[in-house]
C-alpha cells in the first residue's frame, strides 16, 4: 500500500508541474497530501499515525480555504488560469496576502499545522525505513516534499 501511495505522490507531483489551472493545482496537492497520510497510516508507527491524523485536519483547513479563494477568483474573473492573475496583488492586496498565507500553509511552512504534521510523518517514515532497511522510501518522500514547494511557488 505504501508503494502505491508513493507512486501516486510522485506521479501527481509530475502532473502538477505542468498545470495552469489553479483549481487543478489545489486538487492535485490534495491528492498528494492524502497519499502522504495514507503512507503514514500504513506505516503503523506512532509518529506517522499522529502525523497522518494531524495532516488530515490541517489539510481540511488549508485546502478548503484554497478552494474557496480560487472560487472567489473564478466568480470575479470567470477564469482559473494562472496566466491571467499576474499583478493580482496590485488590485487585491489583502486577497493576495491571504492566498499567499494559505499557499505557505499548503507547502508546510514552519509554524503551520501542515509543517508539524509533515515533520512527524517524515521522522516516522525515517524510523520505519531504517527498521525495514528500505532507504528508498526516505529518498522518495523527501523528493515529494521538495516538489510540493516547487509546484506551490
Backbone as JSON, one array per atom type, in Angstrom:
{
  "sequence": "XXXXXXXXXXXXXXXXXXXXXXXXXXXXXXXXXXXXXXXXXXXXXXXXXXXXXXXXXXXXXXXXXXXXXXXXXXXXXXXXXXXXXXXXXXXXXXXXXXXXXXXXXXXXXXXXXXXXXXXXXXXXXXXXXXXXXXXXXXXXXXXXXXXXXXXXX",
  "N": [[0.82, -1.19, 0.0], [1.97, 1.2, 0.72], [3.79, 1.55, -1.31], [2.12, 2.04, -3.5], [1.02, 4.47, -2.65], [3.31, 6.08, -2.66], [3.96, 5.99, -5.39], [1.75, 7.3, -6.43], [2.08, 9.82, -5.25], [4.5, 10.73, -6.43], [3.76, 10.64, -9.14], [1.56, 12.44, -9.26], [2.9, 14.73, -8.49], [4.51, 15.14, -10.69], [2.55, 15.62, -12.64], [1.33, 17.94, -11.7], [3.2, 19.93, -12.04], [2.93, 20.86, -14.61], [0.48, 22.09, -14.77], [-1.87, 24.7, -15.41], [-4.18, 25.57, -14.4], [-5.66, 26.85, -11.57], [-7.45, 25.57, -9.81], [-7.08, 22.86, -10.37], [-4.46, 22.57, -9.54], [-4.68, 22.9, -6.76], [-6.33, 20.7, -6.28], [-4.73, 18.49, -7.08], [-2.67, 18.81, -5.24], [-4.06, 18.18, -2.97], [-4.53, 15.47, -3.38], [-1.9, 14.56, -3.2], [-1.29, 15.2, -0.52], [-3.14, 13.56, 0.86], [-2.31, 11.03, 0.05], [0.17, 11.01, 1.27], [-0.68, 10.96, 3.9], [-1.95, 8.46, 3.89], [0.27, 6.85, 3.45], [1.54, 7.28, 5.9], [-0.38, 6.2, 7.67], [-0.32, 3.48, 7.05], [2.19, 2.78, 7.87], [2.23, 2.07, 10.47], [3.35, 3.21, 12.76], [3.86, 5.12, 15.66], [4.52, 7.84, 15.48], [4.03, 8.38, 12.76], [1.33, 7.81, 12.58], [0.21, 9.79, 14.26], [1.11, 12.04, 12.85], [-0.24, 11.64, 10.41], [-2.95, 11.89, 11.14], [-2.94, 14.53, 12.09], [-2.18, 15.81, 9.74], [-4.4, 15.31, 8.12], [-6.34, 16.87, 9.39], [-5.2, 19.48, 9.26], [-4.97, 19.67, 6.5], [-7.63, 19.7, 5.71], [-8.44, 22.23, 6.61], [-6.64, 23.96, 5.22], [-6.83, 23.25, 2.43], [-9.54, 23.59, 2.02], [-9.75, 26.36, 2.4], [-8.11, 27.24, 0.28], [-9.51, 26.25, -1.97], [-11.83, 27.77, -1.66], [-10.78, 30.35, -2.03], [-9.85, 30.2, -4.68], [-12.3, 29.79, -5.89], [-13.46, 32.27, -5.37], [-11.9, 33.89, -7.03], [-12.61, 32.81, -9.51], [-15.32, 33.43, -9.57], [-15.24, 36.18, -9.76], [-13.55, 36.77, -12.01], [-14.1, 34.86, -13.94], [-12.37, 32.86, -14.83], [-9.83, 30.38, -14.27], [-7.22, 30.22, -14.86], [-3.74, 30.55, -14.4], [-2.22, 32.36, -15.77], [-3.69, 34.69, -16.2], [-3.68, 36.04, -13.83], [-1.48, 37.55, -13.09], [-0.03, 40.2, -11.37], [-2.07, 40.51, -9.58], [-1.83, 41.2, -6.94], [-1.63, 43.92, -6.91], [-4.17, 44.85, -7.47], [-5.81, 43.47, -5.66], [-4.71, 43.45, -2.76], [-5.07, 42.44, -0.09], [-6.39, 40.04, -0.5], [-4.39, 38.73, -1.98], [-2.43, 38.47, -0.02], [-3.72, 36.75, 1.81], [-4.09, 34.51, 0.19], [-1.42, 33.86, -0.31], [-0.62, 33.26, 2.29], [-2.16, 30.9, 2.85], [-1.15, 29.31, 0.82], [1.48, 29.01, 1.65], [0.95, 27.61, 3.99], [0.01, 25.3, 2.81], [2.3, 24.19, 1.65], [3.65, 23.47, 3.86], [4.98, 25.31, 5.54], [7.2, 26.44, 8.11], [5.76, 26.71, 11.32], [3.17, 26.38, 10.63], [0.27, 24.22, 10.71], [0.42, 22.12, 8.94], [3.17, 21.89, 8.64], [4.11, 20.83, 11.1], [2.78, 18.38, 11.05], [3.8, 17.19, 8.7], [6.45, 17.04, 9.44], [6.33, 15.23, 11.61], [5.41, 13.01, 10.15], [7.57, 12.63, 8.37], [9.75, 12.09, 10.09], [8.78, 9.77, 11.3], [8.6, 8.14, 9.03], [11.28, 7.91, 8.38], [12.16, 6.44, 10.63], [10.65, 4.09, 10.22], [11.67, 3.27, 7.75], [14.36, 2.73, 8.3], [14.09, 0.66, 10.1], [13.03, -1.32, 8.49], [14.96, -1.5, 6.61], [14.87, -0.08, 4.17], [15.81, 2.42, 2.48], [14.98, 3.73, 0.33], [12.35, 4.65, 0.53], [12.61, 6.94, 2.15], [14.11, 8.61, 0.51], [12.36, 8.97, -1.7], [10.11, 10.14, -0.47], [11.25, 12.5, 0.49], [11.89, 13.73, -1.94], [9.3, 14.11, -2.89], [8.29, 15.91, -0.98], [9.93, 18.08, -1.47], [9.16, 18.66, -4.07], [6.62, 19.62, -3.62], [7.06, 22.18, -2.71], [8.05, 23.3, -5.03], [5.87, 23.21, -6.92], [4.01, 24.77, -5.61], [5.06, 27.29, -5.55]],
  "CA": [[0.0, 0.0, 0.0], [2.86, 2.35, 0.77], [4.38, 1.72, -2.64], [1.11, 2.71, -4.32], [0.92, 5.85, -2.2], [4.49, 6.79, -3.16], [3.83, 6.14, -6.85], [0.75, 8.35, -6.65], [2.68, 11.1, -4.86], [5.47, 11.12, -7.46], [3.03, 10.86, -10.39], [0.81, 13.69, -9.15], [3.87, 15.83, -8.46], [4.89, 15.39, -12.07], [1.41, 16.2, -13.35], [1.01, 19.27, -11.19], [4.19, 20.89, -12.52], [2.51, 21.36, -15.92], [-0.87, 22.62, -14.7], [-2.05, 26.14, -15.45], [-5.47, 25.82, -13.77], [-5.46, 26.93, -10.12], [-8.26, 24.58, -9.1], [-6.42, 21.57, -10.54], [-3.27, 22.56, -8.69], [-5.14, 22.65, -5.39], [-6.86, 19.34, -6.23], [-3.62, 17.54, -7.09], [-1.94, 18.89, -3.97], [-4.88, 17.43, -2.01], [-4.23, 14.05, -3.61], [-0.57, 14.3, -2.67], [-1.34, 15.21, 0.94], [-3.87, 12.4, 1.35], [-1.44, 9.86, -0.13], [1.17, 11.07, 2.33], [-1.36, 10.5, 5.11], [-2.12, 7.0, 3.74], [1.58, 6.25, 3.7], [1.76, 7.31, 7.35], [-1.29, 5.28, 8.35], [0.09, 2.1, 6.83], [3.5, 2.53, 8.46], [1.96, 1.52, 11.8], [4.3, 3.8, 13.66], [3.13, 6.1, 16.46], [4.75, 9.18, 14.93], [3.36, 8.55, 11.47], [-0.11, 7.86, 12.83], [-0.1, 11.13, 14.75], [1.32, 12.96, 11.75], [-1.3, 11.46, 9.41], [-4.18, 12.5, 11.66], [-2.75, 15.97, 12.11], [-2.17, 16.25, 8.35], [-5.77, 15.32, 7.62], [-7.02, 18.03, 9.96], [-4.61, 20.68, 8.66], [-5.29, 19.67, 5.08], [-9.02, 20.12, 5.58], [-8.5, 23.68, 6.76], [-5.87, 24.63, 4.19], [-7.39, 23.02, 1.1], [-10.85, 24.25, 1.99], [-9.51, 27.8, 2.2], [-7.59, 27.46, -1.07], [-10.61, 26.07, -2.91], [-12.7, 28.94, -1.51], [-10.12, 31.5, -2.64], [-9.89, 30.02, -6.13], [-13.68, 30.02, -6.27], [-13.68, 33.71, -5.38], [-11.3, 34.4, -8.26], [-13.42, 32.39, -10.65], [-16.57, 34.18, -9.54], [-14.98, 37.56, -10.17], [-12.89, 36.9, -13.31], [-14.61, 33.8, -14.83], [-11.29, 32.01, -15.29], [-8.98, 29.82, -13.21], [-5.88, 30.09, -15.41], [-2.74, 31.33, -13.67], [-1.67, 33.4, -16.64], [-4.49, 35.91, -16.12], [-3.66, 36.62, -12.49], [-0.24, 38.25, -12.76], [-0.34, 41.55, -10.93], [-3.28, 40.5, -8.77], [-1.54, 41.84, -5.66], [-1.84, 45.36, -7.04], [-5.61, 45.1, -7.46], [-6.41, 42.88, -4.45], [-3.57, 43.12, -1.89], [-5.45, 41.63, 1.07], [-6.64, 38.71, -1.05], [-3.11, 38.14, -2.34], [-1.77, 38.08, 1.22], [-4.41, 35.58, 2.36], [-3.78, 33.39, -0.7], [-0.03, 33.51, -0.05], [-0.58, 32.61, 3.61], [-2.63, 29.53, 2.75], [-0.22, 28.57, -0.03], [2.59, 28.63, 2.53], [0.45, 26.53, 4.85], [-0.13, 24.11, 1.98], [3.6, 23.56, 1.43], [4.21, 23.06, 5.14], [5.9, 26.34, 6.02], [7.35, 26.34, 9.57], [4.78, 27.44, 12.1], [1.82, 25.97, 10.23], [-0.15, 22.89, 11.16], [0.94, 21.14, 7.98], [4.59, 21.68, 8.89], [4.31, 19.89, 12.21], [2.32, 17.05, 10.65], [4.75, 16.62, 7.75], [7.65, 16.72, 10.2], [6.05, 13.97, 12.29], [5.38, 11.95, 9.14], [8.91, 12.39, 7.82], [10.56, 11.42, 11.12], [8.25, 8.41, 11.42], [8.97, 7.37, 7.83], [12.71, 7.59, 8.54], [12.24, 5.31, 11.56], [10.09, 2.91, 9.55], [12.56, 2.84, 6.67], [15.57, 2.13, 8.85], [13.74, -0.62, 10.71], [12.8, -2.29, 7.41], [16.13, -1.43, 5.74], [14.49, 0.44, 2.85], [16.11, 3.84, 2.47], [14.34, 4.28, -0.86], [11.17, 5.38, 0.96], [13.04, 8.25, 2.64], [14.52, 9.41, -0.65], [11.19, 9.32, -2.49], [9.27, 11.08, 0.29], [11.91, 13.81, 0.51], [11.69, 14.31, -3.28], [7.91, 14.55, -2.97], [8.13, 17.11, -0.16], [10.59, 19.18, -2.18], [8.36, 19.03, -5.24], [5.47, 20.41, -3.18], [7.49, 23.56, -2.68], [8.19, 23.76, -6.43], [4.61, 23.48, -7.59], [3.26, 25.82, -4.93], [5.63, 28.59, -5.9]],
  "C": [[0.87, 1.26, 0.0], [3.51, 2.62, -0.58], [3.39, 2.42, -3.57], [0.96, 4.18, -3.94], [2.11, 6.67, -2.71], [4.43, 7.0, -4.66], [2.84, 7.26, -7.16], [1.3, 9.73, -6.3], [3.63, 11.6, -5.95], [4.75, 11.44, -8.77], [2.26, 12.17, -10.36], [1.74, 14.89, -9.09], [4.35, 16.16, -9.87], [3.78, 16.04, -12.87], [1.2, 17.66, -12.97], [1.99, 20.33, -11.68], [3.76, 21.54, -13.84], [1.14, 22.02, -15.91], [-0.87, 24.15, -14.77], [-3.39, 26.55, -14.8], [-5.29, 25.77, -12.25], [-6.23, 25.86, -9.37], [-7.65, 23.19, -9.22], [-5.16, 21.47, -9.69], [-3.64, 22.27, -7.25], [-5.63, 21.21, -5.25], [-5.73, 18.31, -6.22], [-2.79, 17.62, -5.82], [-2.73, 18.19, -2.87], [-4.63, 15.94, -2.15], [-2.88, 13.69, -3.02], [-0.59, 14.25, -1.14], [-2.06, 13.98, 1.5], [-3.07, 11.11, 1.13], [-0.31, 9.85, 0.88], [0.57, 10.6, 3.65], [-1.59, 8.98, 5.05], [-0.81, 6.29, 3.98], [1.87, 6.21, 5.19], [0.88, 6.34, 8.1], [-0.85, 3.84, 8.21], [1.52, 1.81, 7.28], [3.38, 1.9, 9.84], [3.02, 1.94, 12.81], [3.56, 4.92, 14.41], [3.3, 7.51, 15.87], [4.01, 9.39, 13.62], [1.84, 8.55, 11.63], [-0.55, 9.23, 13.33], [0.05, 12.17, 13.64], [0.23, 12.87, 10.7], [-2.61, 12.09, 9.88], [-4.09, 14.02, 11.69], [-2.75, 16.55, 10.69], [-3.58, 16.29, 7.77], [-6.54, 16.54, 8.14], [-6.51, 19.33, 9.33], [-4.93, 20.8, 7.19], [-6.73, 20.11, 4.84], [-9.17, 21.63, 5.69], [-7.84, 24.4, 5.58], [-6.49, 24.47, 2.81], [-8.77, 23.64, 0.96], [-10.71, 25.75, 1.74], [-9.01, 28.08, 0.79], [-8.67, 27.27, -2.13], [-11.58, 27.27, -2.86], [-12.09, 30.15, -2.2], [-10.09, 31.4, -4.16], [-11.3, 30.22, -6.65], [-14.03, 31.5, -6.3], [-13.09, 34.33, -6.65], [-12.13, 34.04, -9.48], [-14.73, 33.16, -10.72], [-16.38, 35.61, -10.06], [-14.48, 37.66, -11.61], [-13.32, 35.85, -14.34], [-13.5, 32.99, -15.49], [-10.49, 31.52, -14.09], [-7.53, 29.68, -13.68], [-4.92, 31.05, -14.72], [-2.27, 32.52, -14.49], [-2.42, 34.73, -16.53], [-4.38, 36.62, -14.78], [-2.32, 37.24, -12.12], [-0.6, 39.7, -12.42], [-1.59, 41.64, -10.08], [-3.06, 41.2, -7.43], [-1.71, 43.35, -5.71], [-3.32, 45.69, -6.9], [-6.25, 44.64, -6.16], [-5.3, 42.49, -3.47], [-3.92, 42.25, -0.7], [-5.7, 40.19, 0.62], [-5.33, 38.0, -1.38], [-2.34, 37.69, -1.1], [-2.4, 36.82, 1.81], [-4.11, 34.34, 1.51], [-2.34, 32.93, -0.49], [0.11, 32.79, 1.28], [-1.02, 31.15, 3.51], [-1.8, 28.69, 1.8], [0.99, 28.13, 0.78], [2.18, 27.52, 3.49], [0.36, 25.23, 4.09], [1.22, 23.41, 1.75], [4.26, 23.13, 2.74], [5.26, 24.03, 5.65], [6.0, 26.24, 7.54], [6.39, 27.27, 10.31], [3.35, 27.06, 11.74], [1.53, 24.57, 10.74], [0.37, 21.8, 10.22], [2.43, 20.88, 8.18], [4.82, 20.66, 10.0], [3.85, 18.49, 11.83], [3.28, 16.41, 9.66], [6.07, 16.27, 8.43], [7.48, 15.4, 10.96], [6.04, 12.8, 11.3], [6.77, 11.62, 8.64], [9.81, 11.68, 8.82], [10.09, 9.98, 11.3], [8.6, 7.54, 10.22], [10.44, 7.02, 7.86], [12.87, 6.42, 9.5], [11.76, 4.03, 10.92], [11.05, 2.38, 8.49], [13.82, 2.19, 7.22], [15.29, 0.82, 9.56], [13.57, -1.71, 9.64], [13.91, -2.29, 6.37], [15.76, -1.05, 4.3], [14.65, 1.95, 2.87], [15.45, 4.52, 1.27], [13.09, 5.09, -0.5], [11.53, 6.8, 1.41], [13.4, 9.16, 1.47], [13.3, 9.87, -1.44], [10.28, 10.31, -1.77], [9.93, 12.45, 0.35], [11.83, 14.49, -0.85], [10.27, 14.85, -3.41], [7.68, 15.82, -2.15], [8.81, 18.31, -0.81], [9.78, 19.62, -3.39], [7.12, 19.82, -4.85], [5.82, 21.88, -3.08], [7.57, 24.12, -4.1], [6.85, 24.08, -7.06], [3.8, 24.55, -6.89], [3.8, 27.21, -5.26], [5.3, 28.92, -7.34]]
}
